[in-house]
Amino acid sequence: MRPPRWRFASAVLTLVLCALWLVPVAQAEMTFGALINTAGRQRMLTQRIVLNYVQIGLGVFPERSREQLAHDVSLFSEQLAELKAAAPAVDIIEALDNVESQWRDFRATATVQVSRAGARRLLFWNDDLLFASNKVVQLLQDLSGEPFSRLVNISGRQRMLCQRMAKFYMLREWGIDTITTRDEMERARNEFEGGMTALLEDPETAEEIRNELDSVAIQWAWFENALTLMDEETFRLIVAESGQAILQSMEHVTALYEQHAAR
């Protein structure tokens, strides 16, 4: 007795679906705006990882900081693999290889028990990893040749700068304070203000983005003031929260620039 036709058709359909499931789906090609946004986020993570590490040591939102640290370490590795898979040129692949080689020791220290000695090691390696990550962004911007790529880069860099300032503040609160870190904090402050001016004054900045940046400017005034408050646990919480608020806002602004770059 032959099986009913519907059973035969169902078996064929099942075989077809299984065959399709086994066929790898090609990853959608990332636009230059998306690549620059992702590479720029890597810059930010180099600072945020140290920030969360030190916040754990200080007891500033310790549970949240642990969760964020674990998330950021994982995200950096995931995005690094993503960028390497999508890298559009040999020199960018080489730059990413350099990031990867520096990332190994940095990651190993960031994922063991928190200590002041560990924070000092992370600080020692931090700028080299930041500069290596920044080189990837610059190479992508140069290769794209698109006007909006520069704006995605500047906007994305604001994310890094706000986390960098918070990082130096928390390091100083934990007793890791040098003339160099104070100078770098002041430089980051000046660069953030310069970035805000550049974005607001650029004729390519759409009204929608300009309104978002006006909101960030208000947050920045609060954050900048908080950075001058020292030696109280409450002040540390204010810096952590206001820095996080600016980061989230600039993530949104950078995504808007990326969308405009893709048009």
FENCORCOR-V847137 format. One record per residue. RES is the residue in one small letter. SS is DSSP state (@ for helix, = for strand, . for the rest). OMEGA is omega in degrees with one decimal (none if undefined). Layout:
BEGIN
res->RES ss->SS omega->OMEGA
res->RES ss->SS omega->OMEGA
END
This chain:
BEGIN
res->m ss->. omega->-178.2
res->r ss->. omega->179.8
res->p ss->. omega->176.9
res->p ss->. omega->-177.7
res->r ss->@ omega->-177.3
res->w ss->@ omega->177.8
res->r ss->@ omega->178.4
res->f ss->@ omega->179.7
res->a ss->@ omega->179.6
res->s ss->@ omega->179.4
res->a ss->@ omega->178.4
res->v ss->@ omega->-179.7
res->l ss->@ omega->178.5
res->t ss->@ omega->178.8
res->l ss->@ omega->179.7
res->v ss->@ omega->-179.8
res->l ss->@ omega->177.3
res->c ss->@ omega->179.0
res->a ss->@ omega->179.3
res->l ss->@ omega->-179.8
res->w ss->@ omega->-178.0
res->l ss->@ omega->179.9
res->v ss->. omega->-179.2
res->p ss->. omega->178.3
res->v ss->. omega->-178.6
res->a ss->. omega->179.2
res->q ss->. omega->179.8
res->a ss->. omega->-178.3
res->e ss->. omega->179.9
res->m ss->. omega->175.2
res->t ss->. omega->177.4
res->f ss->@ omega->177.8
res->g ss->@ omega->179.6
res->a ss->@ omega->178.4
res->l ss->@ omega->-179.0
res->i ss->@ omega->177.2
res->n ss->@ omega->-179.4
res->t ss->@ omega->178.8
res->a ss->@ omega->176.8
res->g ss->@ omega->176.8
res->r ss->@ omega->175.7
res->q ss->@ omega->176.2
res->r ss->@ omega->-179.5
res->m ss->@ omega->-177.1
res->l ss->@ omega->177.6
res->t ss->@ omega->179.7
res->q ss->@ omega->-176.8
res->r ss->@ omega->178.0
res->i ss->@ omega->177.9
res->v ss->@ omega->179.1
res->l ss->@ omega->-179.0
res->n ss->@ omega->176.4
res->y ss->@ omega->-178.1
res->v ss->@ omega->178.1
res->q ss->@ omega->175.0
res->i ss->@ omega->179.3
res->g ss->@ omega->-179.7
res->l ss->@ omega->-175.4
res->g ss->. omega->177.8
res->v ss->. omega->-175.3
res->f ss->. omega->-170.2
res->p ss->@ omega->-178.4
res->e ss->@ omega->178.1
res->r ss->@ omega->-179.8
res->s ss->@ omega->176.5
res->r ss->@ omega->179.4
res->e ss->@ omega->-179.7
res->q ss->@ omega->179.1
res->l ss->@ omega->179.1
res->a ss->@ omega->179.0
res->h ss->@ omega->-175.4
res->d ss->@ omega->176.7
res->v ss->@ omega->178.6
res->s ss->@ omega->-178.7
res->l ss->@ omega->179.1
res->f ss->@ omega->179.6
res->s ss->@ omega->-179.7
res->e ss->@ omega->-178.8
res->q ss->@ omega->177.3
res->l ss->@ omega->177.4
res->a ss->@ omega->179.0
res->e ss->@ omega->-179.9
res->l ss->@ omega->179.1
res->k ss->@ omega->179.9
res->a ss->@ omega->-175.6
res->a ss->@ omega->-175.6
res->a ss->. omega->-174.1
res->p ss->. omega->-177.8
res->a ss->. omega->-176.9
res->v ss->@ omega->-177.2
res->d ss->@ omega->176.9
res->i ss->@ omega->175.6
res->i ss->@ omega->179.2
res->e ss->@ omega->178.3
res->a ss->@ omega->178.0
res->l ss->@ omega->175.2
res->d ss->@ omega->177.8
res->n ss->@ omega->176.2
res->v ss->@ omega->-177.4
res->e ss->@ omega->-179.0
res->s ss->@ omega->178.2
res->q ss->@ omega->-177.4
res->w ss->@ omega->-174.0
res->r ss->@ omega->-179.0
res->d ss->@ omega->179.3
res->f ss->@ omega->-179.9
res->r ss->@ omega->-178.5
res->a ss->@ omega->179.7
res->t ss->@ omega->-177.1
res->a ss->@ omega->-174.1
res->t ss->. omega->174.6
res->v ss->. omega->-176.0
res->q ss->. omega->-177.3
res->v ss->. omega->176.8
res->s ss->. omega->176.8
res->r ss->@ omega->177.8
res->a ss->@ omega->177.4
res->g ss->@ omega->178.0
res->a ss->@ omega->178.7
res->r ss->@ omega->177.1
res->r ss->@ omega->178.3
res->l ss->@ omega->179.1
res->l ss->@ omega->179.8
res->f ss->@ omega->-177.8
res->w ss->@ omega->-165.9
res->n ss->@ omega->-176.3
res->d ss->@ omega->177.2
res->d ss->@ omega->178.1
res->l ss->@ omega->177.5
res->l ss->@ omega->-178.6
res->f ss->@ omega->177.7
res->a ss->@ omega->178.5
res->s ss->@ omega->179.3
res->n ss->@ omega->179.5
res->k ss->@ omega->177.8
res->v ss->@ omega->180.0
res->v ss->@ omega->-177.6
res->q ss->@ omega->178.4
res->l ss->@ omega->178.1
res->l ss->@ omega->178.8
res->q ss->@ omega->-179.6
res->d ss->@ omega->-177.8
res->l ss->@ omega->-175.9
res->s ss->@ omega->-178.9
res->g ss->. omega->-178.1
res->e ss->. omega->-178.4
res->p ss->@ omega->-176.9
res->f ss->@ omega->178.2
res->s ss->@ omega->178.5
res->r ss->@ omega->-179.2
res->l ss->@ omega->174.6
res->v ss->@ omega->179.6
res->n ss->@ omega->-178.1
res->i ss->@ omega->179.8
res->s ss->@ omega->178.6
res->g ss->@ omega->-179.2
res->r ss->@ omega->177.2
res->q ss->@ omega->176.5
res->r ss->@ omega->180.0
res->m ss->@ omega->-174.7
res->l ss->@ omega->179.9
res->c ss->@ omega->177.5
res->q ss->@ omega->178.1
res->r ss->@ omega->178.2
res->m ss->@ omega->178.4
res->a ss->@ omega->178.6
res->k ss->@ omega->-178.8
res->f ss->@ omega->177.8
res->y ss->@ omega->-177.8
res->m ss->@ omega->176.0
res->l ss->@ omega->179.3
res->r ss->@ omega->178.1
res->e ss->@ omega->-179.0
res->w ss->. omega->176.3
res->g ss->. omega->176.8
res->i ss->. omega->-169.5
res->d ss->. omega->177.5
res->t ss->. omega->176.1
res->i ss->@ omega->-179.6
res->t ss->@ omega->-179.4
res->t ss->@ omega->177.7
res->r ss->@ omega->177.8
res->d ss->@ omega->-179.7
res->e ss->@ omega->177.0
res->m ss->@ omega->178.3
res->e ss->@ omega->177.5
res->r ss->@ omega->178.6
res->a ss->@ omega->177.8
res->r ss->@ omega->179.9
res->n ss->@ omega->-179.7
res->e ss->@ omega->177.7
res->f ss->@ omega->179.0
res->e ss->@ omega->177.6
res->g ss->@ omega->178.1
res->g ss->@ omega->177.6
res->m ss->@ omega->179.4
res->t ss->@ omega->-179.2
res->a ss->@ omega->-179.0
res->l ss->@ omega->-177.7
res->l ss->@ omega->-176.4
res->e ss->@ omega->-178.3
res->d ss->. omega->-178.9
res->p ss->. omega->179.6
res->e ss->. omega->-179.8
res->t ss->. omega->-177.8
res->a ss->. omega->-178.4
res->e ss->@ omega->178.3
res->e ss->@ omega->-179.4
res->i ss->@ omega->-179.6
res->r ss->@ omega->178.2
res->n ss->@ omega->177.3
res->e ss->@ omega->-179.9
res->l ss->@ omega->175.3
res->d ss->@ omega->177.1
res->s ss->@ omega->177.8
res->v ss->@ omega->180.0
res->a ss->@ omega->176.8
res->i ss->@ omega->177.6
res->q ss->@ omega->-178.4
res->w ss->@ omega->179.5
res->a ss->@ omega->178.6
res->w ss->@ omega->-178.6
res->f ss->@ omega->-179.0
res->e ss->@ omega->178.1
res->n ss->@ omega->-178.9
res->a ss->@ omega->-178.2
res->l ss->. omega->179.8
res->t ss->. omega->-177.8
res->l ss->. omega->-172.1
res->m ss->. omega->165.6
res->d ss->. omega->174.3
res->e ss->. omega->-179.6
res->e ss->@ omega->-179.8
res->t ss->@ omega->-179.7
res->f ss->@ omega->178.5
res->r ss->@ omega->179.1
res->l ss->@ omega->179.3
res->i ss->@ omega->179.4
res->v ss->@ omega->-179.5
res->a ss->@ omega->-176.7
res->e ss->@ omega->-177.9
res->s ss->@ omega->175.7
res->g ss->@ omega->177.5
res->q ss->@ omega->-179.8
res->a ss->@ omega->178.4
res->i ss->@ omega->178.5
res->l ss->@ omega->-178.7
res->q ss->@ omega->179.4
res->s ss->@ omega->-178.8
res->m ss->@ omega->171.2
res->e ss->@ omega->179.9
res->h ss->@ omega->179.9
res->v ss->@ omega->-179.7
res->t ss->@ omega->176.6
res->a ss->@ omega->178.3
res->l ss->@ omega->176.2
res->y ss->@ omega->178.3
res->e ss->@ omega->178.7
res->q ss->@ omega->178.4
res->h ss->@ omega->179.3
res->a ss->@ omega->-176.7
res->a ss->. omega->-176.7
res->r ss->. omega->none
END
